[in-house]
Amino acid sequence: MSDANVRIPEEARDRLAAVAAAEGLSLRAYLARLAETVLTPAERAARADKAKTALNAWTGYNPTAGEEAALDDELDRRLAQVQRP
């Protein structure tokens, strides 16, 4: 199935169209602009590496893989806390 044949639920389409119209755009133009802001996994990884390099150069902070894993676990734990009903 090509992207042109993807169907979204009517309610979601209508909401997106209303948001687009409020910004003076067609739904197609709004979605095209929105797609330009979404990063691929490779782009996100490249940005993370660049940020990590800059942080290291600025502060000398260079966590080990174990420290990164512990920080990821802590972030997951905190996110889980705030996402609970």
All heavy atoms as a GROMACS GRO file, in nm:
protein
  644
    1MET      N    1   0.085  -0.117   0.000
    1MET     CA    2   0.000   0.000   0.000
    1MET      C    3   0.090   0.123   0.000
    1MET      O    4   0.178   0.138   0.081
    1MET     CB    5  -0.089  -0.003   0.125
    1MET     CG    6  -0.176   0.118   0.137
    1MET     SD    7  -0.273   0.126   0.290
    1MET     CE    8  -0.376  -0.016   0.276
    2SER      N    9   0.065   0.214  -0.090
    2SER     CA   10   0.145   0.337  -0.094
    2SER      C   11   0.092   0.435   0.009
    2SER      O   12  -0.020   0.423   0.058
    2SER     CB   13   0.138   0.399  -0.233
    2SER     OG   14   0.012   0.459  -0.253
    3ASP      N   15   0.174   0.534   0.043
    3ASP     CA   16   0.133   0.635   0.140
    3ASP      C   17   0.008   0.708   0.096
    3ASP      O   18  -0.072   0.750   0.178
    3ASP     CB   19   0.246   0.736   0.163
    3ASP     CG   20   0.361   0.674   0.241
    3ASP    OD1   21   0.340   0.570   0.305
    3ASP    OD2   22   0.470   0.731   0.237
    4ALA      N   23  -0.010   0.724  -0.035
    4ALA     CA   24  -0.126   0.796  -0.087
    4ALA      C   25  -0.256   0.721  -0.058
    4ALA      O   26  -0.362   0.780  -0.056
    4ALA     CB   27  -0.112   0.818  -0.237
    5ASN      N   28  -0.248   0.590  -0.033
    5ASN     CA   29  -0.366   0.509  -0.008
    5ASN      C   30  -0.394   0.487   0.140
    5ASN      O   31  -0.486   0.415   0.174
    5ASN     CB   32  -0.354   0.374  -0.078
    5ASN     CG   33  -0.354   0.389  -0.229
    5ASN    OD1   34  -0.418   0.479  -0.282
    5ASN    ND2   35  -0.280   0.304  -0.297
    6VAL      N   36  -0.317   0.546   0.227
    6VAL     CA   37  -0.337   0.530   0.370
    6VAL      C   38  -0.464   0.604   0.411
    6VAL      O   39  -0.485   0.718   0.372
    6VAL     CB   40  -0.216   0.584   0.450
    6VAL    CG1   41  -0.244   0.584   0.599
    6VAL    CG2   42  -0.093   0.503   0.418
    7ARG      N   43  -0.547   0.537   0.487
    7ARG     CA   44  -0.673   0.597   0.533
    7ARG      C   45  -0.663   0.622   0.682
    7ARG      O   46  -0.620   0.537   0.758
    7ARG     CB   47  -0.791   0.505   0.505
    7ARG     CG   48  -0.810   0.476   0.359
    7ARG     CD   49  -0.873   0.595   0.292
    7ARG     NE   50  -0.896   0.564   0.152
    7ARG     CZ   51  -0.865   0.645   0.054
    7ARG    NH1   52  -0.809   0.759   0.078
    7ARG    NH2   53  -0.888   0.612  -0.070
    8ILE      N   54  -0.703   0.742   0.725
    8ILE     CA   55  -0.708   0.772   0.866
    8ILE      C   56  -0.854   0.784   0.907
    8ILE      O   57  -0.939   0.817   0.824
    8ILE     CB   58  -0.629   0.901   0.901
    8ILE    CG1   59  -0.682   1.021   0.824
    8ILE    CG2   60  -0.482   0.883   0.876
    8ILE    CD1   61  -0.618   1.153   0.859
    9PRO      N   62  -0.885   0.757   1.031
    9PRO     CA   63  -1.025   0.767   1.076
    9PRO      C   64  -1.081   0.906   1.049
    9PRO      O   65  -1.009   1.006   1.059
    9PRO     CB   66  -1.017   0.739   1.226
    9PRO     CG   67  -0.890   0.662   1.244
    9PRO     CD   68  -0.797   0.712   1.137
   10GLU      N   69  -1.209   0.912   1.016
   10GLU     CA   70  -1.273   1.040   0.983
   10GLU      C   71  -1.257   1.144   1.092
   10GLU      O   72  -1.230   1.261   1.064
   10GLU     CB   73  -1.422   1.018   0.955
   10GLU     CG   74  -1.452   0.971   0.817
   10GLU     CD   75  -1.602   0.966   0.792
   10GLU    OE1   76  -1.672   1.064   0.826
   10GLU    OE2   77  -1.649   0.865   0.738
   11GLU      N   78  -1.274   1.102   1.217
   11GLU     CA   79  -1.264   1.197   1.328
   11GLU      C   80  -1.124   1.259   1.334
   11GLU      O   81  -1.110   1.381   1.351
   11GLU     CB   82  -1.295   1.126   1.460
   11GLU     CG   83  -1.297   1.219   1.580
   11GLU     CD   84  -1.334   1.144   1.707
   11GLU    OE1   85  -1.415   1.051   1.704
   11GLU    OE2   86  -1.278   1.182   1.812
   12ALA      N   87  -1.022   1.177   1.317
   12ALA     CA   88  -0.884   1.227   1.319
   12ALA      C   89  -0.860   1.318   1.199
   12ALA      O   90  -0.798   1.425   1.211
   12ALA     CB   91  -0.785   1.112   1.320
   13ARG      N   92  -0.909   1.276   1.083
   13ARG     CA   93  -0.892   1.358   0.962
   13ARG      C   94  -0.959   1.493   0.979
   13ARG      O   95  -0.901   1.597   0.947
   13ARG     CB   96  -0.951   1.286   0.841
   13ARG     CG   97  -0.929   1.364   0.710
   13ARG     CD   98  -1.023   1.323   0.600
   13ARG     NE   99  -1.160   1.352   0.642
   13ARG     CZ  100  -1.264   1.275   0.614
   13ARG    NH1  101  -1.248   1.165   0.545
   13ARG    NH2  102  -1.385   1.307   0.653
   14ASP      N  103  -1.081   1.492   1.031
   14ASP     CA  104  -1.154   1.618   1.049
   14ASP      C  105  -1.084   1.709   1.150
   14ASP      O  106  -1.077   1.830   1.130
   14ASP     CB  107  -1.298   1.590   1.094
   14ASP     CG  108  -1.380   1.520   0.987
   14ASP    OD1  109  -1.336   1.516   0.870
   14ASP    OD2  110  -1.488   1.468   1.021
   15ARG      N  111  -1.031   1.651   1.256
   15ARG     CA  112  -0.959   1.731   1.356
   15ARG      C  113  -0.832   1.791   1.295
   15ARG      O  114  -0.802   1.908   1.315
   15ARG     CB  115  -0.925   1.643   1.477
   15ARG     CG  116  -0.844   1.713   1.582
   15ARG     CD  117  -0.928   1.814   1.660
   15ARG     NE  118  -0.844   1.873   1.764
   15ARG     CZ  119  -0.818   2.001   1.775
   15ARG    NH1  120  -0.873   2.086   1.692
   15ARG    NH2  121  -0.741   2.047   1.869
   16LEU      N  122  -0.757   1.710   1.221
   16LEU     CA  123  -0.636   1.759   1.156
   16LEU      C  124  -0.670   1.868   1.053
   16LEU      O  125  -0.599   1.968   1.041
   16LEU     CB  126  -0.560   1.645   1.089
   16LEU     CG  127  -0.485   1.552   1.183
   16LEU    CD1  128  -0.436   1.429   1.107
   16LEU    CD2  129  -0.370   1.624   1.250
   17ALA      N  130  -0.779   1.849   0.980
   17ALA     CA  131  -0.820   1.949   0.882
   17ALA      C  132  -0.856   2.080   0.950
   17ALA      O  133  -0.825   2.188   0.900
   17ALA     CB  134  -0.938   1.896   0.800
   18ALA      N  135  -0.920   2.073   1.068
   18ALA     CA  136  -0.956   2.194   1.142
   18ALA      C  137  -0.830   2.266   1.191
   18ALA      O  138  -0.821   2.389   1.184
   18ALA     CB  139  -1.046   2.158   1.260
   19VAL      N  140  -0.733   2.189   1.239
   19VAL     CA  141  -0.607   2.249   1.284
   19VAL      C  142  -0.537   2.315   1.166
   19VAL      O  143  -0.487   2.427   1.175
   19VAL     CB  144  -0.516   2.143   1.350
   19VAL    CG1  145  -0.377   2.197   1.376
   19VAL    CG2  146  -0.579   2.093   1.480
   20ALA      N  147  -0.534   2.245   1.052
   20ALA     CA  148  -0.470   2.299   0.932
   20ALA      C  149  -0.539   2.428   0.888
   20ALA      O  150  -0.473   2.528   0.857
   20ALA     CB  151  -0.473   2.195   0.820
   21ALA      N  152  -0.671   2.426   0.886
   21ALA     CA  153  -0.747   2.544   0.843
   21ALA      C  154  -0.721   2.663   0.936
   21ALA      O  155  -0.709   2.777   0.891
   21ALA     CB  156  -0.896   2.511   0.839
   22ALA      N  157  -0.709   2.635   1.065
   22ALA     CA  158  -0.681   2.742   1.162
   22ALA      C  159  -0.545   2.806   1.135
   22ALA      O  160  -0.524   2.922   1.170
   22ALA     CB  161  -0.687   2.687   1.303
   23GLU      N  162  -0.456   2.731   1.074
   23GLU     CA  163  -0.324   2.784   1.039
   23GLU      C  164  -0.318   2.832   0.894
   23GLU      O  165  -0.212   2.866   0.843
   23GLU     CB  166  -0.217   2.678   1.066
   23GLU     CG  167  -0.205   2.645   1.213
   23GLU     CD  168  -0.086   2.558   1.245
   23GLU    OE1  169   0.010   2.556   1.166
   23GLU    OE2  170  -0.090   2.492   1.350
   24GLY      N  171  -0.434   2.830   0.827
   24GLY     CA  172  -0.440   2.878   0.690
   24GLY      C  173  -0.380   2.782   0.589
   24GLY      O  174  -0.335   2.825   0.482
   25LEU      N  175  -0.380   2.654   0.621
   25LEU     CA  176  -0.320   2.554   0.533
   25LEU      C  177  -0.423   2.449   0.493
   25LEU      O  178  -0.519   2.424   0.566
   25LEU     CB  179  -0.204   2.482   0.605
   25LEU     CG  180  -0.086   2.568   0.649
   25LEU    CD1  181   0.005   2.489   0.741
   25LEU    CD2  182  -0.009   2.617   0.528
   26SER      N  183  -0.398   2.386   0.381
   26SER     CA  184  -0.477   2.269   0.346
   26SER      C  185  -0.428   2.153   0.432
   26SER      O  186  -0.318   2.159   0.489
   26SER     CB  187  -0.458   2.234   0.198
   26SER     OG  188  -0.326   2.185   0.176
   27LEU      N  189  -0.507   2.050   0.443
   27LEU     CA  190  -0.467   1.933   0.520
   27LEU      C  191  -0.338   1.874   0.463
   27LEU      O  192  -0.245   1.841   0.537
   27LEU     CB  193  -0.577   1.828   0.523
   27LEU     CG  194  -0.546   1.698   0.597
   27LEU    CD1  195  -0.502   1.726   0.741
   27LEU    CD2  196  -0.665   1.605   0.594
   28ARG      N  197  -0.329   1.866   0.332
   28ARG     CA  198  -0.209   1.812   0.267
   28ARG      C  199  -0.085   1.895   0.300
   28ARG      O  200   0.020   1.843   0.336
   28ARG     CB  201  -0.227   1.804   0.116
   28ARG     CG  202  -0.110   1.745   0.043
   28ARG     CD  203  -0.139   1.738  -0.105
   28ARG     NE  204  -0.251   1.649  -0.126
   28ARG     CZ  205  -0.243   1.534  -0.192
   28ARG    NH1  206  -0.130   1.497  -0.244
   28ARG    NH2  207  -0.347   1.459  -0.206
   29ALA      N  208  -0.098   2.028   0.293
   29ALA     CA  209   0.015   2.116   0.324
   29ALA      C  210   0.054   2.105   0.471
   29ALA      O  211   0.172   2.103   0.505
   29ALA     CB  212  -0.020   2.260   0.289
   30TYR      N  213  -0.047   2.097   0.559
   30TYR     CA  214  -0.020   2.084   0.702
   30TYR      C  215   0.055   1.955   0.732
   30TYR      O  216   0.153   1.955   0.805
   30TYR     CB  217  -0.152   2.090   0.780
   30TYR     CG  218  -0.133   2.072   0.929
   30TYR    CD1  219  -0.088   2.177   1.008
   30TYR    CD2  220  -0.160   1.951   0.990
   30TYR    CE1  221  -0.071   2.162   1.145
   30TYR    CE2  222  -0.143   1.934   1.126
   30TYR     CZ  223  -0.098   2.039   1.203
   30TYR     OH  224  -0.080   2.023   1.338
   31LEU      N  225   0.009   1.844   0.673
   31LEU     CA  226   0.075   1.716   0.697
   31LEU      C  227   0.216   1.714   0.639
   31LEU      O  228   0.307   1.657   0.698
   31LEU     CB  229  -0.008   1.601   0.639
   31LEU     CG  230  -0.141   1.575   0.712
   31LEU    CD1  231  -0.220   1.468   0.639
   31LEU    CD2  232  -0.118   1.538   0.857
   32ALA      N  233   0.235   1.779   0.525
   32ALA     CA  234   0.370   1.787   0.466
   32ALA      C  235   0.463   1.866   0.559
   32ALA      O  236   0.577   1.824   0.581
   32ALA     CB  237   0.363   1.851   0.329
   33ARG      N  238   0.413   1.976   0.612
   33ARG     CA  239   0.495   2.056   0.704
   33ARG      C  240   0.524   1.978   0.832
   33ARG      O  241   0.636   1.978   0.883
   33ARG     CB  242   0.424   2.187   0.738
   33ARG     CG  243   0.513   2.282   0.818
   33ARG     CD  244   0.443   2.409   0.849
   33ARG     NE  245   0.346   2.382   0.956
   33ARG     CZ  246   0.266   2.473   1.007
   33ARG    NH1  247   0.267   2.596   0.962
   33ARG    NH2  248   0.183   2.442   1.103
   34LEU      N  249   0.425   1.907   0.882
   34LEU     CA  250   0.443   1.826   1.002
   34LEU      C  251   0.546   1.716   0.979
   34LEU      O  252   0.631   1.690   1.065
   34LEU     CB  253   0.308   1.766   1.045
   34LEU     CG  254   0.306   1.683   1.172
   34LEU    CD1  255   0.342   1.770   1.292
   34LEU    CD2  256   0.168   1.621   1.190
   35ALA      N  257   0.541   1.652   0.863
   35ALA     CA  258   0.635   1.544   0.832
   35ALA      C  259   0.779   1.592   0.830
   35ALA      O  260   0.871   1.518   0.862
   35ALA     CB  261   0.599   1.480   0.698
   36GLU      N  262   0.798   1.718   0.794
   36GLU     CA  263   0.934   1.773   0.791
   36GLU      C  264   0.993   1.786   0.930
   36GLU      O  265   1.114   1.796   0.945
   36GLU     CB  266   0.934   1.910   0.722
   36GLU     CG  267   0.907   1.902   0.574
   36GLU     CD  268   0.895   2.039   0.509
   36GLU    OE1  269   0.904   2.141   0.580
   36GLU    OE2  270   0.875   2.043   0.387
   37THR      N  271   0.909   1.787   1.033
   37THR     CA  272   0.959   1.803   1.170
   37THR      C  273   0.988   1.670   1.238
   37THR      O  274   1.045   1.669   1.347
   37THR     CB  275   0.858   1.880   1.257
   37THR    OG1  276   0.740   1.802   1.274
   37THR    CG2  277   0.823   2.015   1.195
   38VAL      N  278   0.950   1.560   1.176
   38VAL     CA  279   0.968   1.429   1.236
   38VAL      C  280   1.104   1.373   1.195
   38VAL      O  281   1.138   1.371   1.077
   38VAL     CB  282   0.855   1.333   1.192
   38VAL    CG1  283   0.876   1.195   1.249
   38VAL    CG2  284   0.720   1.388   1.233
   39LEU      N  285   1.180   1.331   1.294
   39LEU     CA  286   1.313   1.276   1.267
   39LEU      C  287   1.306   1.124   1.256
   39LEU      O  288   1.230   1.059   1.328
   39LEU     CB  289   1.409   1.313   1.379
   39LEU     CG  290   1.433   1.461   1.404
   39LEU    CD1  291   1.525   1.479   1.524
   39LEU    CD2  292   1.492   1.527   1.281
   40THR      N  293   1.389   1.070   1.170
   40THR     CA  294   1.402   0.925   1.159
   40THR      C  295   1.484   0.876   1.279
   40THR      O  296   1.555   0.954   1.343
   40THR     CB  297   1.472   0.883   1.030
   40THR    OG1  298   1.608   0.930   1.036
   40THR    CG2  299   1.403   0.940   0.906
   41PRO      N  300   1.479   0.746   1.309
   41PRO     CA  301   1.563   0.695   1.418
   41PRO      C  302   1.712   0.725   1.397
   41PRO      O  303   1.782   0.759   1.492
   41PRO     CB  304   1.536   0.544   1.415
   41PRO     CG  305   1.396   0.534   1.363
   41PRO     CD  306   1.386   0.644   1.259
   42ALA      N  307   1.757   0.717   1.273
   42ALA     CA  308   1.898   0.747   1.245
   42ALA      C  309   1.929   0.894   1.271
   42ALA      O  310   2.036   0.927   1.325
   42ALA     CB  311   1.931   0.711   1.100
   43GLU      N  312   1.836   0.983   1.235
   43GLU     CA  313   1.857   1.126   1.260
   43GLU      C  314   1.857   1.156   1.410
   43GLU      O  315   1.938   1.235   1.457
   43GLU     CB  316   1.749   1.208   1.189
   43GLU     CG  317   1.762   1.209   1.039
   43GLU     CD  318   1.641   1.265   0.968
   43GLU    OE1  319   1.527   1.254   1.022
   43GLU    OE2  320   1.659   1.322   0.860
   44ARG      N  321   1.767   1.089   1.484
   44ARG     CA  322   1.765   1.109   1.630
   44ARG      C  323   1.895   1.060   1.692
   44ARG      O  324   1.951   1.126   1.781
   44ARG     CB  325   1.645   1.036   1.691
   44ARG     CG  326   1.514   1.106   1.668
   44ARG     CD  327   1.403   1.053   1.758
   44ARG     NE  328   1.382   0.910   1.749
   44ARG     CZ  329   1.302   0.850   1.661
   44ARG    NH1  330   1.237   0.922   1.572
   44ARG    NH2  331   1.288   0.720   1.661
   45ALA      N  332   1.945   0.946   1.647
   45ALA     CA  333   2.071   0.893   1.700
   45ALA      C  334   2.187   0.986   1.668
   45ALA      O  335   2.274   1.009   1.754
   45ALA     CB  336   2.097   0.754   1.643
   46ALA      N  337   2.189   1.041   1.548
   46ALA     CA  338   2.296   1.133   1.510
   46ALA      C  339   2.291   1.259   1.597
   46ALA      O  340   2.396   1.308   1.642
   46ALA     CB  341   2.284   1.170   1.362
   47ARG      N  342   2.172   1.311   1.623
   47ARG     CA  343   2.159   1.429   1.709
   47ARG      C  344   2.202   1.398   1.852
   47ARG      O  345   2.265   1.480   1.919
   47ARG     CB  346   2.016   1.482   1.708
   47ARG     CG  347   1.984   1.560   1.584
   47ARG     CD  348   1.855   1.634   1.601
   47ARG     NE  349   1.828   1.714   1.483
   47ARG     CZ  350   1.728   1.800   1.476
   47ARG    NH1  351   1.648   1.818   1.578
   47ARG    NH2  352   1.709   1.869   1.366
   48ALA      N  353   2.166   1.279   1.900
   48ALA     CA  354   2.205   1.240   2.035
   48ALA      C  355   2.357   1.230   2.046
   48ALA      O  356   2.416   1.275   2.145
   48ALA     CB  357   2.140   1.108   2.073
   49ASP      N  358   2.420   1.172   1.946
   49ASP     CA  359   2.567   1.162   1.946
   49ASP      C  360   2.631   1.300   1.944
   49ASP      O  361   2.729   1.325   2.015
   49ASP     CB  362   2.616   1.080   1.827
   49ASP     CG  363   2.590   0.931   1.842
   49ASP    OD1  364   2.566   0.886   1.956
   49ASP    OD2  365   2.593   0.860   1.739
   50LYS      N  366   2.575   1.388   1.863
   50LYS     CA  367   2.629   1.524   1.854
   50LYS      C  368   2.614   1.596   1.989
   50LYS      O  369   2.707   1.665   2.035
   50LYS     CB  370   2.556   1.600   1.744
   50LYS     CG  371   2.612   1.737   1.715
   50LYS     CD  372   2.540   1.801   1.598
   50LYS     CE  373   2.595   1.939   1.570
   50LYS     NZ  374   2.528   2.004   1.457
   51ALA      N  375   2.499   1.580   2.052
   51ALA     CA  376   2.476   1.644   2.183
   51ALA      C  377   2.569   1.586   2.288
   51ALA      O  378   2.624   1.659   2.372
   51ALA     CB  379   2.330   1.625   2.224
   52LYS      N  380   2.588   1.454   2.285
   52LYS     CA  381   2.677   1.389   2.381
   52LYS      C  382   2.821   1.439   2.363
   52LYS      O  383   2.890   1.467   2.462
   52LYS     CB  384   2.670   1.238   2.363
   52LYS     CG  385   2.744   1.160   2.467
   52LYS     CD  386   2.722   1.010   2.446
   52LYS     CE  387   2.809   0.930   2.537
   52LYS     NZ  388   2.795   0.787   2.515
   53THR      N  389   2.864   1.454   2.239
   53THR     CA  390   2.998   1.505   2.211
   53THR      C  391   3.013   1.648   2.261
   53THR      O  392   3.115   1.684   2.322
   53THR     CB  393   3.027   1.496   2.060
   53THR    OG1  394   3.020   1.360   2.021
   53THR    CG2  395   3.164   1.551   2.026
   54ALA      N  396   2.912   1.731   2.237
   54ALA     CA  397   2.916   1.870   2.282
   54ALA      C  398   2.917   1.878   2.434
   54ALA      O  399   2.992   1.958   2.492
   54ALA     CB  400   2.798   1.948   2.225
   55LEU      N  401   2.836   1.795   2.499
   55LEU     CA  402   2.832   1.794   2.645
   55LEU      C  403   2.967   1.752   2.701
   55LEU      O  404   3.017   1.811   2.797
   55LEU     CB  405   2.722   1.700   2.694
   55LEU     CG  406   2.701   1.691   2.845
   55LEU    CD1  407   2.663   1.828   2.901
   55LEU    CD2  408   2.594   1.589   2.878
   56ASN      N  409   3.028   1.652   2.640
   56ASN     CA  410   3.160   1.607   2.685
   56ASN      C  411   3.263   1.717   2.669
   56ASN      O  412   3.345   1.741   2.758
   56ASN     CB  413   3.201   1.481   2.608
   56ASN     CG  414   3.337   1.431   2.652
   56ASN    OD1  415   3.439   1.481   2.607
   56ASN    ND2  416   3.337   1.333   2.740
   57ALA      N  417   3.260   1.786   2.555
   57ALA     CA  418   3.356   1.894   2.531
   57ALA      C  419   3.335   2.010   2.628
   57ALA      O  420   3.431   2.073   2.671
   57ALA     CB  421   3.344   1.943   2.387
   58TRP      N  422   3.211   2.036   2.664
   58TRP     CA  423   3.178   2.149   2.749
   58TRP      C  424   3.205   2.120   2.897
   58TRP      O  425   3.261   2.202   2.969
   58TRP     CB  426   3.033   2.186   2.728
   58TRP     CG  427   2.984   2.307   2.802
   58TRP    CD1  428   3.052   2.424   2.826
   58TRP    CD2  429   2.856   2.323   2.863
   58TRP    NE1  430   2.974   2.511   2.897
   58TRP    CE2  431   2.852   2.453   2.920
   58TRP    CE3  432   2.745   2.242   2.872
   58TRP    CZ2  433   2.741   2.501   2.988
   58TRP    CZ3  434   2.634   2.291   2.937
   58TRP    CH2  435   2.632   2.419   2.994
   59THR      N  436   3.164   1.998   2.943
   59THR     CA  437   3.171   1.969   3.086
   59THR      C  438   3.266   1.855   3.121
   59THR      O  439   3.294   1.833   3.238
   59THR     CB  440   3.033   1.929   3.140
   59THR    OG1  441   2.993   1.806   3.080
   59THR    CG2  442   2.930   2.038   3.114
   60GLY      N  443   3.308   1.778   3.020
   60GLY     CA  444   3.390   1.661   3.047
   60GLY      C  445   3.307   1.539   3.086
   60GLY      O  446   3.361   1.433   3.113
   61TYR      N  447   3.176   1.555   3.087
   61TYR     CA  448   3.087   1.442   3.123
   61TYR      C  449   3.090   1.338   3.014
   61TYR      O  450   3.063   1.366   2.898
   61TYR     CB  451   2.944   1.494   3.145
   61TYR     CG  452   2.846   1.387   3.186
   61TYR    CD1  453   2.859   1.323   3.308
   61TYR    CD2  454   2.742   1.352   3.103
   61TYR    CE1  455   2.769   1.226   3.347
   61TYR    CE2  456   2.651   1.255   3.141
   61TYR     CZ  457   2.665   1.192   3.263
   61TYR     OH  458   2.576   1.095   3.301
   62ASN      N  459   3.125   1.218   3.050
   62ASN     CA  460   3.135   1.109   2.954
   62ASN      C  461   3.091   0.979   3.022
   62ASN      O  462   3.174   0.901   3.068
   62ASN     CB  463   3.278   1.097   2.902
   62ASN     CG  464   3.289   1.000   2.786
   62ASN    OD1  465   3.190   0.970   2.720
   62ASN    ND2  466   3.408   0.951   2.762
   63PRO      N  467   2.960   0.956   3.030
   63PRO     CA  468   2.911   0.839   3.103
   63PRO      C  469   2.948   0.708   3.034
   63PRO      O  470   2.958   0.701   2.912
   63PRO     CB  471   2.759   0.858   3.104
   63PRO     CG  472   2.732   0.941   2.982
   63PRO     CD  473   2.851   1.030   2.968
   64THR      N  474   2.968   0.606   3.115
   64THR     CA  475   2.992   0.472   3.062
   64THR      C  476   2.859   0.416   3.011
   64THR      O  477   2.752   0.471   3.040
   64THR     CB  478   3.046   0.379   3.170
   64THR    OG1  479   2.944   0.362   3.271
   64THR    CG2  480   3.174   0.433   3.233
   65ALA      N  481   2.866   0.304   2.942
   65ALA     CA  482   2.743   0.240   2.893
   65ALA      C  483   2.654   0.201   3.011
   65ALA      O  484   2.532   0.214   3.005
   65ALA     CB  485   2.777   0.118   2.808
   66GLY      N  486   2.714   0.156   3.120
   66GLY     CA  487   2.638   0.120   3.240
   66GLY      C  488   2.569   0.240   3.302
   66GLY      O  489   2.454   0.230   3.348
   67GLU      N  490   2.639   0.353   3.307
   67GLU     CA  491   2.579   0.475   3.361
   67GLU      C  492   2.464   0.523   3.272
   67GLU      O  493   2.360   0.567   3.323
   67GLU     CB  494   2.684   0.585   3.373
   67GLU     CG  495   2.786   0.560   3.483
   67GLU     CD  496   2.903   0.655   3.479
   67GLU    OE1  497   2.941   0.700   3.369
   67GLU    OE2  498   2.957   0.684   3.586
   68GLU      N  499   2.481   0.513   3.141
   68GLU     CA  500   2.373   0.550   3.049
   68GLU      C  501   2.252   0.461   3.070
   68GLU      O  502   2.138   0.509   3.072
   68GLU     CB  503   2.420   0.543   2.904
   68GLU     CG  504   2.510   0.656   2.862
   68GLU     CD  505   2.548   0.649   2.715
   68GLU    OE1  506   2.509   0.552   2.646
   68GLU    OE2  507   2.616   0.741   2.670
   69ALA      N  508   2.276   0.331   3.087
   69ALA     CA  509   2.165   0.237   3.110
   69ALA      C  510   2.093   0.271   3.240
   69ALA      O  511   1.969   0.268   3.245
   69ALA     CB  512   2.216   0.094   3.111
   70ALA      N  513   2.169   0.304   3.344
   70ALA     CA  514   2.107   0.340   3.473
   70ALA      C  515   2.025   0.467   3.459
   70ALA      O  516   1.914   0.477   3.515
   70ALA     CB  517   2.215   0.356   3.580
   71LEU      N  518   2.076   0.564   3.384
   71LEU     CA  519   2.001   0.688   3.361
   71LEU      C  520   1.874   0.661   3.280
   71LEU      O  521   1.768   0.718   3.309
   71LEU     CB  522   2.088   0.792   3.291
   71LEU     CG  523   2.201   0.850   3.374
   71LEU    CD1  524   2.297   0.930   3.286
   71LEU    CD2  525   2.146   0.936   3.487
   72ASP      N  526   1.883   0.576   3.179
   72ASP     CA  527   1.765   0.539   3.100
   72ASP      C  528   1.661   0.471   3.189
   72ASP      O  529   1.542   0.499   3.178
   72ASP     CB  530   1.804   0.447   2.985
   72ASP     CG  531   1.875   0.518   2.873
   72ASP    OD1  532   1.869   0.643   2.867
   72ASP    OD2  533   1.938   0.449   2.790
   73ASP      N  534   1.707   0.381   3.279
   73ASP     CA  535   1.615   0.313   3.370
   73ASP      C  536   1.547   0.413   3.463
   73ASP      O  537   1.426   0.404   3.489
   73ASP     CB  538   1.688   0.207   3.452
   73ASP     CG  539   1.733   0.088   3.369
   73ASP    OD1  540   1.682   0.070   3.256
   73ASP    OD2  541   1.821   0.013   3.417
   74GLU      N  542   1.624   0.509   3.514
   74GLU     CA  543   1.568   0.611   3.603
   74GLU      C  544   1.466   0.697   3.529
   74GLU      O  545   1.358   0.728   3.581
   74GLU     CB  546   1.680   0.698   3.660
   74GLU     CG  547   1.633   0.812   3.747
   74GLU     CD  548   1.568   0.767   3.878
   74GLU    OE1  549   1.576   0.647   3.912
   74GLU    OE2  550   1.508   0.853   3.944
   75LEU      N  551   1.496   0.734   3.406
   75LEU     CA  552   1.401   0.812   3.327
   75LEU      C  553   1.274   0.733   3.301
   75LEU      O  554   1.163   0.785   3.316
   75LEU     CB  555   1.465   0.854   3.194
   75LEU     CG  556   1.378   0.935   3.099
   75LEU    CD1  557   1.332   1.064   3.166
   75LEU    CD2  558   1.453   0.964   2.971
   76ASP      N  559   1.288   0.605   3.266
   76ASP     CA  560   1.170   0.520   3.245
   76ASP      C  561   1.085   0.511   3.372
   76ASP      O  562   0.962   0.517   3.367
   76ASP     CB  563   1.211   0.380   3.199
   76ASP     CG  564   1.266   0.378   3.058
   76ASP    OD1  565   1.243   0.473   2.982
   76ASP    OD2  566   1.333   0.277   3.024
   77ARG      N  567   1.151   0.498   3.487
   77ARG     CA  568   1.080   0.488   3.614
   77ARG      C  569   1.002   0.617   3.642
   77ARG      O  570   0.885   0.614   3.679
   77ARG     CB  571   1.180   0.462   3.727
   77ARG     CG  572   1.114   0.440   3.864
   77ARG     CD  573   1.218   0.427   3.976
   77ARG     NE  574   1.290   0.552   4.002
   77ARG     CZ  575   1.240   0.657   4.067
   77ARG    NH1  576   1.116   0.654   4.113
   77ARG    NH2  577   1.313   0.765   4.088
   78ARG      N  578   1.066   0.729   3.621
   78ARG     CA  579   1.000   0.858   3.647
   78ARG      C  580   0.886   0.883   3.550
   78ARG      O  581   0.781   0.936   3.588
   78ARG     CB  582   1.101   0.972   3.642
   78ARG     CG  583   1.196   0.970   3.760
   78ARG     CD  584   1.291   1.085   3.757
   78ARG     NE  585   1.387   1.075   3.865
   78ARG     CZ  586   1.448   1.179   3.917
   78ARG    NH1  587   1.423   1.301   3.873
   78ARG    NH2  588   1.536   1.162   4.014
   79LEU      N  589   0.906   0.848   3.423
   79LEU     CA  590   0.797   0.863   3.327
   79LEU      C  591   0.677   0.775   3.363
   79LEU      O  592   0.562   0.816   3.349
   79LEU     CB  593   0.846   0.831   3.185
   79LEU     CG  594   0.937   0.937   3.123
   79LEU    CD1  595   0.995   0.886   2.992
   79LEU    CD2  596   0.862   1.066   3.101
   80ALA      N  597   0.705   0.655   3.409
   80ALA     CA  598   0.598   0.564   3.449
   80ALA      C  599   0.519   0.623   3.565
   80ALA      O  600   0.397   0.608   3.573
   80ALA     CB  601   0.654   0.427   3.485
   81GLN      N  602   0.588   0.692   3.657
   81GLN     CA  603   0.520   0.753   3.771
   81GLN      C  604   0.423   0.862   3.728
   81GLN      O  605   0.312   0.871   3.780
   81GLN     CB  606   0.622   0.813   3.868
   81GLN     CG  607   0.695   0.713   3.952
   81GLN     CD  608   0.796   0.780   4.045
   81GLN    OE1  609   0.848   0.886   4.014
   81GLN    NE2  610   0.824   0.716   4.157
   82VAL      N  611   0.464   0.945   3.635
   82VAL     CA  612   0.377   1.056   3.595
   82VAL      C  613   0.269   1.014   3.498
   82VAL      O  614   0.171   1.085   3.479
   82VAL     CB  615   0.456   1.174   3.536
   82VAL    CG1  616   0.552   1.232   3.639
   82VAL    CG2  617   0.530   1.137   3.409
   83GLN      N  618   0.283   0.897   3.438
   83GLN     CA  619   0.183   0.850   3.341
   83GLN      C  620   0.074   0.765   3.407
   83GLN      O  621  -0.023   0.731   3.344
   83GLN     CB  622   0.249   0.771   3.229
   83GLN     CG  623   0.335   0.860   3.140
   83GLN     CD  624   0.414   0.782   3.038
   83GLN    OE1  625   0.421   0.660   3.042
   83GLN    NE2  626   0.473   0.854   2.944
   84ARG      N  627   0.091   0.736   3.535
   84ARG     CA  628  -0.012   0.659   3.605
   84ARG      C  629  -0.135   0.746   3.626
   84ARG      O  630  -0.124   0.864   3.654
   84ARG     CB  631   0.041   0.613   3.742
   84ARG     CG  632   0.144   0.506   3.731
   84ARG     CD  633   0.180   0.452   3.870
   84ARG     NE  634   0.299   0.370   3.857
   84ARG     CZ  635   0.406   0.382   3.932
   84ARG    NH1  636   0.409   0.472   4.030
   84ARG    NH2  637   0.510   0.307   3.915
   85PRO      N  638  -0.254   0.684   3.612
   85PRO     CA  639  -0.378   0.761   3.634
   85PRO      C  640  -0.397   0.802   3.778
   85PRO      O  641  -0.349   0.755   3.870
   85PRO     CB  642  -0.488   0.666   3.590
   85PRO     CG  643  -0.428   0.532   3.573
   85PRO     CD  644  -0.280   0.549   3.574
   0.00000   0.00000   0.00000
